[in-house]
């Protein structure tokens, strides 16, 4: 007998569902509590399904809410729900798919797709055939409902659909031919479903899709001039998918494709034009394709530049001319921010012999593009056009200028501020790719950009700041005589003035642009510290919450740029009271704590010992935050009703403690020793934290503590090494954790010496040597592994030297390209100590060792003595074969070895 609800319980549920959209928070809370109680009833799923499928007299909102609750209940308790109940849910949901209410149909589709996705396609062999049968129905609503479910299943289960079902058939082998027949369906909704769903498998490079690709392309371009906007957008997305996954299917008809995409990029519907514009962005990102676009640049470039002009719809979304500096920001105005945990990187360590490093290569690249991303955010035709021109300029370089400059000249001279603004955006977009070619034009263009910092339209002022910052390097290092005085100083002065604009958008653009320029200028910022600090401190009194985050970044970037030059009494007195006031008044879990921690880390490293007066207070609060956050996380793990705090706070606090330790050097030992060394205990907890970013920062701090506070680390060495060694993962599944752990071992080894390190050398080599020798190991990790092996060899040559031939070749290859620094020096001292202990061990790697040796530019005196002694020993051991060995080197290397090392 079919399940039937108990009338009273059903009525209760209906009343609750009817009141879910009430604005009264108290009523909402009571409803949620009551629904939570009802959800424990065994038949709760059936009640929700009954409302969704059968209660057609109820409002669509009530039925939809029931369906969404059903979907959430299935997701939450899937493993505990009996198979028979799930089968009932799927069967009745598909039975009801012909519901006349679209919102209800789509909710039914979501329920079915959720069950199938969680239960795996292969465990529901009857669902797909039944859905495909629905596509043959004579009732439109049934066909549309069937498509909705199929599309959702294809989105969720694209990989599983490639796998054979129990009867041996691959679902996609049946599905895709069926989908293709709907490209010409009478209903535009069904055409759009068919194209967008099939495109999923083009994007995924589906094996089942490949035999049908020619048919797909033919059927797709039959819809190229469809009269429905959604279908045209789907066509454009499909063409982009082909560019990215099967460009060979487009290349034979490239001219026709390009003509079509140029035409569609200028479509009167901006959404269609934007989808078409994605084609240029994707095409130029395919290195093997991009040259084939060259014959069409004369038409593509002007099309993109015209697409950068603000539309009326764009302007409706912007409060673009308000003097809104005093208007407080809402929380919705502030984007979520995530701290990047510190990674030790040899290429950044080159300029920081003590191992200061904030980010790995990839992260640095990402961060350097933040200013670009800000202007390409909130995706639109304008932003897509600008991003496409940016990528195109990188691909073709100065070759595109013959097509850009005529349009640019016309736009910059326009009396229409929107056209002028688009020209300024284009000028910034081509900066990276066309810097050399734009050089001769910048002496006349840069003064105009600076002048437009004061344009009457805020959108022109803001884009001028951004565009000018893209040419900051030219203003600093350009070929013009007296560049800094003539170009950089007016640019800097203009940006500082624009930072105090009464429009928040302009403030944001100017402050971000300033941060970019000061980062490019680096130590050249030193003469301008005072006027810069005056502006930054004033801005702290003007900016609202959102722009304060950018301001913290600007202060931190200044400290990184000028380094120890910031440690002057007058500068410290200007800056620190403002920063400390913020530090004192901010609540622990305020969003601003993250950028403030990062800012203070940069200031500490810049001031060095000059940070000492502020270290105690800041260190104590940082330790307290780490301890409190870890405690709250432990409580939340034990009590699911509690919300766990954001562990990014732990990461930024650990990184700030690292910065303080580096700034104070050995003087930091007194701080770390406070409160029975609680900081070390917390580091130990963080080293085994489940979150990788926490472990990453913990090992970075451990390395700093080993350098400057080893007397405190030494008594805890055994438990530390027990936690540390397993983190050096030969499969580097957590790359940055492994990287920092490997680096910190090297720092520990230098301080610990042979006796303390003896128990750990063998297990460390078992992990470090395979990491080094694996050619798939990322370069930064391979370099740190090599450095640490060298340091272990310096400290414990008797244990490491017998293994020399197992790693010497790769060791020399990896470190040959690392620039001179103290870490590399200690590693080479270790290598030569090992060669002295086991000369035959270097025989296979002799030529690589010679190359690595001559790559040194400025070895210190101790290292130079060791090179001389090592080459003398190797020459003596080789005897008459020495000259033949040297003959295998190139003439320049032979000469350098003879001159530098007397060999």
PEPE-V755852 format. One record per pair of residues at least 12 apart in sequence whose ideal C-beta (glycine too) atoms are under 8 Angstrom apart, sorted by sequence separation. I is the first residue (numbers start at 0). J is the second residue. If there is no record, write none. Layout:
# PEPE-V755852
i->{I:I}
j->{J:J}
This chain:
# PEPE-V755852
i->{18:50:51:73:95:96:133:134:181:182:222:263:264:344:410:411:451:452:474:475:497:498:538:631:632:685:686:814:180:343:409:473:474:582:631:727:771:814:51:93:131:160:179:201:264:342:344:346:375:449:517:581:603:632:726:727:770:771:834:852:15:50:51:73:92:111:130:134:178:219:260:264:341:342:344:388:407:410:411:448:452:494:497:498:535:682:686:341:342:344:347:406:471:474:628:48:341:342:578:582:723:727:767:771:15:47:51:92:93:130:131:178:179:197:219:238:260:339:371:407:426:448:449:494:495:535:599:628:682:701:788:830:852:15:47:69:92:130:178:219:260:339:406:407:448:471:494:535:682:744:811:279:342:554:578:628:629:723:724:767:768:810:47:48:153:578:628:723:767:789:15:47:88:89:127:130:175:215:238:403:426:445:448:491:494:535:656:682:701:788:339:467:625:744:807:279:554:578:624:625:628:763:764:767:785:827:12:44:47:89:127:149:175:194:216:235:423:445:491:532:596:624:679:698:785:789:11:88:89:126:403:467:468:490:531:741:870:276:339:467:575:625:720:764:44:194:235:423:445:510:574:624:625:698:719:763:781:785:786:827:845:874:43:44:85:171:400:441:445:528:653:741:785:871:873:38:276:399:403:464:622:799:803:870:871:621:625:716:760:782:803:827:870:871:8:120:175:179:190:216:231:419:441:506:653:679:683:694:781:782:793:800:815:841:870:85:93:175:212:216:399:400:411:437:441:464:487:524:528:671:679:686:737:772:793:796:800:807:811:828:832:835:866:867:12:16:34:38:89:171:261:272:399:579:582:621:622:764:768:772:799:800:803:807:810:824:828:831:835:838:866:867:12:146:172:176:179:183:190:198:213:231:239:257:427:438:495:499:506:514:571:582:621:676:683:687:712:716:724:756:760:764:771:778:782:790:793:794:804:808:812:815:824:827:831:834:838:867:44:70:93:104:108:112:116:120:171:175:179:182:191:194:201:212:223:235:242:392:396:397:400:404:411:420:423:430:434:437:441:487:491:495:498:506:510:517:524:525:528:649:672:679:683:686:727:786:789:790:793:796:800:801:804:807:808:811:815:819:863:9:13:66:73:77:89:93:96:107:111:115:119:171:182:190:231:261:265:388:392:395:396:400:442:460:524:528:536:565:579:587:671:686:702:713:729:761:768:772:786:789:792:796:800:803:804:807:811:814:819:828:831:835:4:8:12:62:121:169:183:187:191:195:198:202:232:236:239:243:250:253:257:261:264:392:393:394:397:416:420:424:427:431:434:492:499:507:511:514:518:522:532:536:539:571:575:582:617:618:621:695:698:705:709:712:713:720:724:728:745:756:757:760:764:768:771:788:789:791:792:802:803:804:816:818:819:824:827:831:834:838:846:850:45:48:52:63:67:70:74:97:104:105:108:112:116:120:179:182:183:187:191:194:198:201:232:235:239:242:246:264:385:389:392:393:396:397:416:420:423:427:430:434:438:488:495:499:507:510:514:517:521:522:525:528:535:555:566:649:657:668:672:683:694:716:720:724:727:731:741:748:756:760:771:786:787:789:790:793:796:797:801:804:808:811:812:815:819:834:845:849:853:2:9:20:44:48:52:63:66:70:73:77:93:104:108:111:112:115:116:119:120:124:182:187:190:194:197:201:204:228:231:235:238:242:265:381:385:388:389:392:396:416:419:423:426:427:430:438:449:460:483:491:498:503:506:510:513:517:520:521:522:529:533:551:558:565:566:587:653:660:667:668:671:686:695:699:702:706:727:729:786:789:792:796:800:804:807:811:4:9:13:17:51:59:62:66:69:73:77:97:99:107:111:115:121:124:188:191:195:202:204:236:246:250:254:261:265:269:388:391:392:445:449:452:461:464:471:475:518:529:532:536:565:566:618:667:695:698:702:705:709:729:738:742:745:749:753:757:785:788:789:792:807:846:4:45:52:53:67:98:101:105:108:109:112:120:124:131:146:150:157:187:191:195:198:202:228:232:235:239:243:246:257:264:386:389:416:420:424:427:452:460:474:499:503:507:514:518:522:528:532:539:548:552:555:559:562:563:566:617:646:650:654:657:661:665:668:691:694:698:701:705:709:713:724:738:741:745:748:752:753:771:846:850:853:2:48:52:55:59:63:66:70:74:97:104:108:112:121:127:131:134:143:146:149:153:157:187:190:194:201:228:231:235:242:269:381:385:389:416:423:446:457:461:465:468:503:510:517:548:551:555:558:562:563:566:650:653:657:660:664:665:668:692:695:696:699:702:703:727:734:737:741:744:748:751:849:853:13:17:44:48:51:59:62:66:73:96:97:120:121:142:161:201:442:445:449:452:453:461:464:468:471:475:529:547:551:554:558:561:563:565:646:649:653:656:660:663:691:695:698:699:702:705:706:729:742:745:749:753:852:4:16:19:96:143:147:150:154:158:160:161:441:445:452:457:460:464:467:468:471:475:552:555:556:559:614:647:650:654:691:698:702:705:731:738:742:745:748:749:52:98:127:131:143:146:150:153:157:161:242:458:461:462:465:469:544:548:551:552:555:558:559:646:650:653:654:657:661:701:731:734:741:745:748:853:97:127:134:139:142:146:149:153:160:457:461:464:465:468:472:544:547:551:554:555:558:646:649:653:660:744:748:849:13:16:96:157:457:460:461:464:468:471:475:554:558:614:660:852:16:96:143:471:610:614:731:120:146:374:96:600:626:51:96:603:610:611:618:622:629:12:374:610:614:593:597:600:604:608:619:51:52:93:593:596:600:603:607:608:611:615:622:626:629:51:588:592:596:599:603:606:608:614:622:625:629:452:588:597:600:601:604:593:596:600:603:604:608:51:592:596:599:603:622:629:588:625:587:48:313:313:310:310:310:309:308:306:307:306:749:306:307:745:306:307:304:745:303:307:745:303:303:304:2:303:300:303:374:300:374:299:373:296:370:370:292:296:300:304:301:305:293:296:300:304:280:296:300:304:276:283:273:289:293:297:301:273:277:280:284:289:296:300:304:273:276:280:283:272:276:279:283:309:308:269:273:280:283:308:269:276:279:283:309:279:308:309:308:307:305:304:307:304:307:264:304:373:320:321:319:320:319:320:373:319:317:370:369:370:370:370:309:367:328:324:324:326:323:324:322:323:324:322:323:321:320:324:319:317:333:332:333:336:332:328:333:327:328:324:326:327:328:324:324:357:355:336:338:333:336:336:338:338:357:355:354:353:338:337:340:338:338:341:340:338:341:356:354:354:340:354:340:342:353:338:341:340:341:340:343:342:341:340:343:359:359:354:354:342:344:340:343:342:343:342:341:343:343:360:359:346:345:344:342:345:345:343:345:349:352:353:354:349:351:352:349:350:352:346:349:345:346:348:348:345:345:345}
j->{30:62:63:85:107:108:145:146:193:194:234:275:276:356:422:423:463:464:486:487:509:510:550:643:644:697:698:826:193:356:422:486:487:595:644:740:784:827:65:107:145:174:193:215:278:356:358:360:389:463:531:595:617:646:740:741:784:785:848:866:30:65:66:88:107:126:145:149:193:234:275:279:356:357:359:403:422:425:426:463:467:509:512:513:550:697:701:357:358:360:363:422:487:490:644:65:358:359:595:599:740:744:784:788:33:65:69:110:111:148:149:196:197:215:237:256:278:357:389:425:444:466:467:512:513:553:617:646:700:719:806:848:870:34:66:88:111:149:197:238:279:358:425:426:467:490:513:554:701:763:830:299:362:574:598:648:649:743:744:787:788:830:68:69:174:599:649:744:788:810:37:69:110:111:149:152:197:237:260:425:448:467:470:513:516:557:678:704:723:810:362:490:648:767:830:303:578:602:648:649:652:787:788:791:809:851:37:69:72:114:152:174:200:219:241:260:448:470:516:557:621:649:704:723:810:814:37:114:115:152:429:493:494:516:557:767:896:303:366:494:602:652:747:791:72:222:263:451:473:538:602:652:653:726:747:791:809:813:814:855:873:902:72:73:114:200:429:470:474:557:682:770:814:900:902:68:306:429:433:494:652:829:833:900:901:652:656:747:791:813:834:858:901:902:40:152:207:211:222:248:263:451:473:538:685:711:715:726:813:814:825:832:847:873:902:118:126:208:245:249:432:433:444:470:474:497:520:557:561:704:712:719:770:805:826:829:833:840:844:861:865:868:899:900:46:50:68:72:123:205:295:306:433:613:616:655:656:798:802:806:833:834:837:841:844:858:862:865:869:872:900:901:47:181:207:211:214:218:225:233:248:266:274:292:462:473:530:534:541:549:606:617:656:711:718:722:747:751:759:791:795:799:806:813:817:825:828:829:839:843:847:850:859:862:866:869:873:902:80:106:129:140:144:148:152:156:207:211:215:218:227:230:237:248:259:271:278:428:432:433:436:440:447:456:459:466:470:473:477:523:527:531:534:542:546:553:560:561:564:685:708:715:719:722:763:822:825:826:829:832:836:837:840:843:844:847:851:855:899:46:50:103:110:114:126:130:133:144:148:152:156:208:219:227:268:298:302:425:429:432:433:437:479:497:561:565:573:602:616:624:708:723:739:750:766:798:805:809:823:826:829:833:837:840:841:844:848:851:856:865:868:872:42:46:50:100:159:207:221:225:229:233:236:240:270:274:277:281:288:291:295:299:302:430:431:432:435:454:458:462:465:469:472:530:537:545:549:552:556:560:570:574:577:609:613:620:655:656:659:733:736:743:747:750:751:758:762:766:783:794:795:798:802:806:809:826:827:829:830:840:841:842:854:856:857:862:865:869:872:876:884:888:84:87:91:102:106:109:113:136:143:144:147:151:155:159:218:221:222:226:230:233:237:240:271:274:278:281:285:303:424:428:431:432:435:436:455:459:462:466:469:473:477:527:534:538:546:549:553:556:560:561:564:567:574:594:605:688:696:707:711:722:733:755:759:763:766:770:780:787:795:799:810:825:826:828:829:832:835:836:840:843:847:850:851:854:858:873:884:888:892:42:49:60:84:88:92:103:106:110:113:117:133:144:148:151:152:155:156:159:160:164:222:227:230:234:237:241:244:268:271:275:278:282:305:421:425:428:429:432:436:456:459:463:466:467:470:478:489:500:523:531:538:543:546:550:553:557:560:561:562:569:573:591:598:605:606:627:693:700:707:708:711:726:735:739:742:746:767:769:826:829:832:836:840:844:847:851:45:50:54:58:92:100:103:107:110:114:118:138:140:148:152:156:162:165:229:232:236:243:245:277:287:291:295:302:306:310:429:432:433:486:490:493:502:505:512:516:559:570:573:577:606:607:659:708:736:739:743:746:750:770:779:783:786:790:794:798:826:829:830:833:848:887:46:87:94:95:109:140:143:147:150:151:154:162:166:173:188:192:199:229:233:237:240:244:270:274:277:281:285:288:299:306:428:431:458:462:466:469:494:502:516:541:545:549:556:560:564:570:574:581:590:594:597:601:604:605:608:659:688:692:696:699:703:707:710:733:736:740:743:747:751:755:766:780:783:787:790:794:795:813:888:892:895:45:91:95:98:102:106:109:113:117:140:147:151:155:164:170:174:177:186:189:192:196:200:230:233:237:244:271:274:278:285:312:424:428:432:459:466:489:500:504:508:511:546:553:560:591:594:598:601:605:606:609:693:696:700:703:707:708:711:735:738:739:742:745:746:770:777:780:784:787:791:794:892:896:57:61:88:92:95:103:106:110:117:140:141:164:165:186:205:245:486:489:493:496:497:505:508:512:515:519:573:591:595:598:602:605:607:609:690:693:697:700:704:707:735:739:742:743:746:749:750:773:786:789:793:797:896:49:61:64:141:188:192:195:199:203:205:206:486:490:497:502:505:509:512:513:516:520:597:600:601:604:659:692:695:699:736:743:747:750:776:783:787:790:793:794:98:144:173:177:189:192:196:199:203:207:288:504:507:508:511:515:590:594:597:598:601:604:605:692:696:699:700:703:707:747:777:780:787:791:794:899:144:174:181:186:189:193:196:200:207:504:508:511:512:515:519:591:594:598:601:602:605:693:696:700:707:791:795:896:61:64:144:205:505:508:509:512:516:519:523:602:606:662:708:900:65:145:192:520:659:663:780:170:196:424:147:651:677:103:148:655:662:663:670:674:681:65:427:663:667:647:651:654:658:662:673:106:107:148:648:651:655:658:662:663:666:670:677:681:684:107:644:648:652:655:659:662:664:670:678:681:685:509:645:654:657:658:661:651:654:658:661:662:666:110:651:655:658:662:681:688:648:685:648:110:379:381:379:380:381:381:381:380:381:381:825:383:384:822:384:385:384:825:384:388:826:385:387:388:87:388:388:391:462:391:465:391:465:391:465:468:391:395:399:403:402:406:395:398:402:406:383:399:403:407:380:387:378:394:398:402:406:379:383:386:390:395:402:406:410:380:383:387:390:380:384:387:391:417:417:379:383:390:393:418:380:387:390:394:420:391:420:421:421:421:421:421:424:422:425:384:425:507:456:457:456:457:457:458:511:458:458:511:511:512:514:515:458:518:503:500:501:503:501:502:501:502:503:502:503:502:502:506:504:504:544:544:545:548:545:543:548:543:544:541:543:544:545:542:543:600:604:590:593:590:593:594:596:597:654:661:661:661:647:647:650:650:651:654:654:654:657:699:702:703:692:706:693:695:706:692:695:695:696:696:699:699:699:699:702:735:738:742:746:735:738:735:738:738:739:739:739:742:743:779:779:779:779:779:779:782:783:783:786:817:820:821:822:818:820:821:819:820:822:817:820:817:818:820:822:820:822:823}
